[in-house]
Amino acid sequence: MGKPYLEGTRDFMFKNAFTDLEYFCKVMYGNGIKSELECYNVSHLYNAYCLLNNGVLNLYYIYSLLWVFLMELT
């Protein structure tokens, strides 16, 4: 990764809409892949809850709860 790559990503926003999440779930489950959810904050848990209630997310899932405390110290 060099400077040209980093400069090209300065105004890039990763889209992560519910329609994308629903599509990812359908493709994963269609190929026998079990989901893993990395939750960085409470909003991710709420999103998972909505997907589960809408029948998009299967009951089998793994949560990786990542709490970053060191960022507050820097």
C-alpha positions as CSV (number, residue, x, y, z in Angstrom):
1,M,0.0,0.0,0.0
2,G,1.5,3.2,-1.1
3,K,0.7,6.8,-1.0
4,P,-1.4,6.7,-4.3
5,Y,-3.7,4.1,-2.8
6,L,-4.2,6.0,0.4
7,E,-4.9,9.2,-1.5
8,G,-7.4,7.4,-3.6
9,T,-9.4,6.3,-0.5
10,R,-9.6,9.7,1.2
11,D,-13.2,10.3,0.1
12,F,-14.3,6.7,-0.1
13,M,-17.3,5.6,2.1
14,F,-17.9,1.8,2.5
15,K,-21.6,1.2,1.9
16,N,-23.2,-1.2,4.4
17,A,-26.9,-0.8,3.9
18,F,-29.6,-3.3,5.1
19,T,-30.1,-4.3,1.4
20,D,-26.4,-5.3,1.2
21,L,-26.5,-7.2,4.5
22,E,-29.6,-9.1,3.4
23,Y,-27.9,-10.0,0.1
24,F,-24.8,-11.1,1.8
25,C,-26.8,-13.3,4.2
26,K,-28.7,-14.9,1.3
27,V,-25.5,-15.6,-0.7
28,M,-23.7,-17.0,2.4
29,Y,-26.6,-19.3,3.5
30,G,-27.1,-20.4,-0.1
31,N,-23.5,-21.6,-0.2
32,G,-23.6,-23.2,3.3
33,I,-21.6,-20.5,5.0
34,K,-22.3,-19.8,8.6
35,S,-22.3,-16.1,9.6
36,E,-19.9,-14.4,12.0
37,L,-20.8,-10.9,13.2
38,E,-18.1,-8.4,14.4
39,C,-19.8,-5.9,16.6
40,Y,-17.9,-2.8,17.4
41,N,-20.7,-0.9,19.1
42,V,-24.3,-1.4,20.3
43,S,-25.7,-0.3,16.9
44,H,-24.3,-3.4,15.3
45,L,-26.2,-5.5,17.9
46,Y,-29.4,-3.7,17.0
47,N,-28.8,-4.3,13.3
48,A,-28.2,-8.0,13.9
49,Y,-31.5,-8.1,16.0
50,C,-33.4,-6.5,13.1
51,L,-32.0,-9.0,10.6
52,L,-32.8,-11.9,12.9
53,N,-36.4,-10.7,13.4
54,N,-36.9,-10.2,9.6
55,G,-35.8,-13.8,9.0
56,V,-32.7,-12.8,7.1
57,L,-30.1,-13.9,9.7
58,N,-30.2,-17.5,10.8
59,L,-30.3,-18.5,14.4
60,Y,-26.8,-19.8,14.2
61,Y,-24.4,-16.9,14.4
62,I,-21.2,-16.0,16.1
63,Y,-20.6,-12.6,17.7
64,S,-17.1,-11.1,18.0
65,L,-17.5,-8.3,20.4
66,L,-14.6,-5.9,20.0
67,W,-14.2,-3.2,22.6
68,V,-11.4,-0.7,22.0
69,F,-10.4,1.1,25.2
70,L,-6.9,2.1,24.1
71,M,-8.2,4.6,21.5
72,E,-9.5,6.7,24.4
73,L,-6.0,6.9,25.8
74,T,-4.3,8.2,22.7
